[in-house]
Amino acid sequence: MGCHLNLNRQILITGATSAIGSALALQYAAPGACLILHGRKKDLLDQIASQCRALGAQVSSQQLDVRDTQALQAWLKNLPCLDLVIINAGMNTHIGPQGQAEPWDEVDALIDVNLKASMLIAQSVLPTMRERGRGQIAFMSSLAGYFGLPVTPAYSASKAGVKAYAEALRGWLAPEGIRVNVIMPGYVKSPMCDAMPGPKPWVWTPARAAATIRRGLDKDRPRISFPFPLNWGTWWLAVLPAAWSHRIVRWLGYGA
Ligand SMILES: NC(=O)c1ccc[n+]([C@@H]2O[C@H](COP(=O)([O-])OP(=O)(O)OC[C@H]3O[C@@H](n4cnc5c(N)ncnc54)[C@H](OP(=O)(O)O)[C@@H]3O)[C@@H](O)[C@H]2O)c1
């Protein structure tokens, strides 16, 4: 790995080959940072790693499907003393144009990747953090976690699960000095965002999203949600009587 005996700040980012993950890697790439970048696409992983090295960071990378839980656990077990872990890798699926159900194999994979792998990664890095009494874990949820969007039922469910899990971990681990944050982006330009049906107001660039996420993590904000006013509006969907929220969602064009 090369990072083990390093006194630099150790930062693990999963899904670093993605739009948001790459932007986060670049955001943290600087002298004094030791980045551990993860993804599946080797060419993209190599590309982002060399961009980060050019900015002065030490970089190691790992190519791995997070659905391979044995390989995931074995890899994480050999990564002691992480200061920051950003669990960003994720996938999406949606109902068909004629209202067909989401393909089950995609739903199955999505729950594995978005929810179960996120929990497993957190569980795997926690022991060394708890031993040291410090560390930070950031979970990538979504504004879709506030209220289920009719076109993306499984994605909404997974991101609501990630949000609840991160909140629970924060409450559990704060007394031990471990910081846990949940990130809830709105639309950020990416292949995933492009493939999603429905209106996409206030699309941010990955770089802008990464800068906002970093500021929120530096301040240890429990919830880092953006952009205003979409974060404010979706928060209301969770608070209003459900019948009103359903009507608003339909009226905004997110109906099936
Ligand atoms: N873009 C948005 O509008 C938006 C909004 C809210 C939340 N988010 C969340 O932000 C995160 C990043 O999204 P993005 O838009 O940047 O996505 P993206 O460009 O589609 O990239 C997804 C990332 O997840 C990785 N990944 C997917 N399945 C994987 C698997 N089985 N094993 C290992 N890695 C896997 C991909 O790796 P490879 O490409 O190397 O396979 C890639 O790095 C996701 O969790 C997403 O749900 C995005």
The ligand as an ORCA input file, in Angstrom:
! r2SCAN-3c Opt
* xyz 0 1
  N     -24.864     12.755     -9.496
  C     -25.902     13.056     -8.756
  O     -26.792     13.812     -9.166
  C     -26.015     12.475     -7.356
  C     -26.996     12.998     -6.503
  C     -27.108     12.494     -5.219
  C     -26.254     11.504     -4.792
  N     -25.313     11.007     -5.622
  C     -24.437      9.927     -5.131
  O     -23.077     10.301     -5.268
  C     -22.269      9.134     -5.492
  C     -21.426      9.330     -6.750
  O     -22.310      9.573     -7.808
  P     -21.905     10.050     -9.271
  O     -23.057     10.786     -9.804
  O     -20.568     10.707     -9.270
  O     -21.891      8.599     -9.953
  P     -21.255      7.926    -11.211
  O     -20.487      8.918    -12.013
  O     -22.302      7.104    -11.870
  O     -20.204      6.912    -10.508
  C     -20.537      5.893     -9.638
  C     -19.263      5.460     -8.890
  O     -19.544      4.327     -8.069
  C     -18.667      3.270     -8.416
  N     -19.357      1.994     -8.346
  C     -20.599      1.694     -8.795
  N     -20.877      0.402     -8.594
  C     -19.760     -0.131     -8.008
  C     -19.417     -1.426     -7.563
  N     -20.255     -2.471     -7.671
  N     -18.194     -1.610     -7.015
  C     -17.332     -0.591     -6.907
  N     -17.595      0.659     -7.306
  C     -18.793      0.884     -7.849
  C     -18.243      3.540     -9.864
  O     -17.035      2.897    -10.133
  P     -16.584      2.521    -11.663
  O     -17.104      3.617    -12.553
  O     -15.094      2.493    -11.601
  O     -17.222      1.239    -11.980
  C     -18.129      5.050     -9.832
  O     -16.903      5.426     -9.264
  C     -23.266      7.965     -5.574
  O     -23.347      7.315     -4.327
  C     -24.578      8.639     -5.904
  O     -25.691      7.881     -5.503
  C     -25.169     11.455     -6.905
*
